[in-house]
Amino acid sequence: MRVVREVLVLVATTAVTLALIVLPVYGAFAGLEAGELFGVVPDFLFGFAGPALAVWSMLVALGATVLRRRGSWWRIGAHALSALAAGIANVPIVVAIGEASDAQGGFVGALGLLGSTLFVPVAVLVTPVVVLLLDRGRPAAVSPSPATPGPAAAR
């Protein structure tokens, strides 16, 4: 259950933070008015950064499952590296989708690169905050002290 919560909270927090950053950045580049921005954010978030979010969600789920017995910093490192991998994979996926829909390849590629450029730092910065906050309430694993005799020593 902890793994599912980690994946869902991490992806949702990253998507919301990315949307909040996309509003001013994309608005400044595109010269859009405030009313037009709210219609563009879902298209940008799920269109040009969407493949990165999808790939990263799968990699985060895999990493959280495989590293569930490891410490927080192992998962943070794995999630940060997977964000970089998802950001790199985002550009060719967006370009391939653009080519399939007969869009202008260079423009779509630039928007895919912009999506990756915004996604990777947001995901890397949000990851430690979310993982450490979720692990804060979790009891730490207690290892037996070497000074404490075991049950065999009592005999």
C-alpha positions in Angstrom: 0.0 0.0 0.0 2.9 2.3 0.8 4.3 1.8 -2.7 1.0 2.8 -4.4 0.7 5.9 -2.2 4.3 6.9 -3.0 3.7 6.6 -6.7 0.4 8.3 -6.8 1.4 11.2 -4.5 4.7 11.7 -6.3 3.2 11.7 -9.8 0.3 14.0 -8.8 2.6 16.4 -7.0 4.9 16.6 -9.9 2.0 17.1 -12.4 0.5 19.9 -10.2 3.9 21.6 -9.7 4.7 21.3 -13.4 1.3 22.9 -14.3 2.0 25.8 -12.0 5.4 26.3 -13.6 4.1 25.8 -17.1 1.5 28.7 -16.7 4.0 31.5 -16.6 6.8 29.9 -18.6 4.7 28.8 -21.6 2.7 32.1 -21.4 5.9 34.1 -21.6 7.2 32.2 -24.6 3.9 32.0 -26.5 2.7 35.5 -25.6 -0.7 34.2 -24.5 -3.2 36.0 -22.3 -4.3 34.6 -19.0 -7.6 33.2 -20.3 -5.8 31.3 -23.0 -3.3 29.8 -20.6 -5.7 27.6 -18.8 -6.8 26.0 -22.0 -3.1 25.4 -23.1 -1.8 23.9 -19.8 -3.6 20.5 -20.2 -2.5 20.3 -23.8 1.1 21.0 -22.8 1.1 18.9 -19.7 -0.4 15.8 -21.2 0.7 16.4 -24.8 4.3 17.6 -24.7 5.3 16.5 -21.2 2.8 13.6 -21.1 5.1 10.9 -22.4 7.7 11.8 -19.8 5.0 11.7 -17.1 3.8 8.3 -18.3 7.3 6.8 -18.6 8.3 8.2 -15.3 5.2 6.9 -13.6 6.0 3.4 -14.7 9.7 3.7 -13.7 8.7 5.2 -10.3 6.3 2.3 -9.7 9.1 -0.2 -10.6 11.7 1.6 -8.5 9.4 1.9 -5.5 8.5 -1.7 -5.6 12.0 -3.0 -6.1 13.5 -0.7 -3.5 10.7 -0.9 -1.0 13.0 -2.4 1.7 15.8 0.2 1.0 16.1 3.6 2.6 14.5 6.8 1.4 17.7 8.0 -0.3 17.9 4.9 -2.5 14.4 5.5 -3.8 15.0 9.2 -4.2 18.1 8.5 -6.3 16.3 5.9 -8.4 13.4 8.2 -9.0 15.7 11.1 -9.9 17.6 9.0 -12.4 14.3 7.7 -13.9 13.1 11.3 -14.3 16.2 12.0 -16.3 15.6 8.9 -18.4 11.9 9.8 -18.9 12.9 13.3 -20.0 15.3 12.0 -22.5 12.8 9.5 -23.9 10.1 12.3 -24.1 11.6 14.1 -27.0 11.7 11.2 -29.6 8.2 10.1 -28.4 6.7 13.5 -28.9 8.5 13.9 -32.3 7.2 10.5 -33.4 3.6 11.4 -32.4 4.0 14.7 -34.2 5.2 13.0 -37.3 2.4 10.5 -37.2 -0.1 13.4 -37.0 1.6 15.3 -39.8 2.6 18.2 -37.6 5.6 20.4 -38.1 8.5 18.2 -36.8 10.8 21.0 -35.7 8.2 22.9 -33.8 6.8 19.7 -32.1 10.4 18.6 -31.3 11.1 22.0 -29.7 7.9 21.8 -27.6 8.9 18.2 -26.6 12.3 19.5 -25.6 10.6 22.3 -23.6 8.4 19.7 -21.9 11.5 17.7 -20.9 13.4 20.8 -19.9 10.6 21.7 -17.5 9.7 18.2 -16.4 13.1 16.9 -15.3 14.1 19.6 -12.8 10.5 19.7 -11.3 10.5 15.9 -10.9 14.0 15.9 -9.4 13.2 18.7 -6.9 9.8 17.3 -5.9 11.0 13.7 -5.4 13.0 14.2 -2.1 10.3 16.4 -0.6 7.5 13.9 -1.3 9.5 10.7 -0.4 10.8 12.1 2.8 7.4 13.5 3.9 5.8 10.1 3.2 8.6 8.3 5.1 8.4 10.7 8.1 5.5 8.8 9.7 7.0 5.4 9.0 8.9 3.7 11.8 12.5 3.1 11.1 13.8 -0.4 10.9 15.5 -1.3 14.2 18.4 -3.6 14.1 19.4 -5.6 17.1 22.2 -4.1 19.1 25.5 -6.1 19.3 25.7 -5.5 23.0 22.3 -7.1 23.6 22.6 -10.9 24.1 20.4 -13.0 21.9 18.1 -15.9 23.0 21.0 -18.4 22.7 23.1 -16.5 25.3 20.3 -16.8 27.9 20.7 -20.6 28.1 
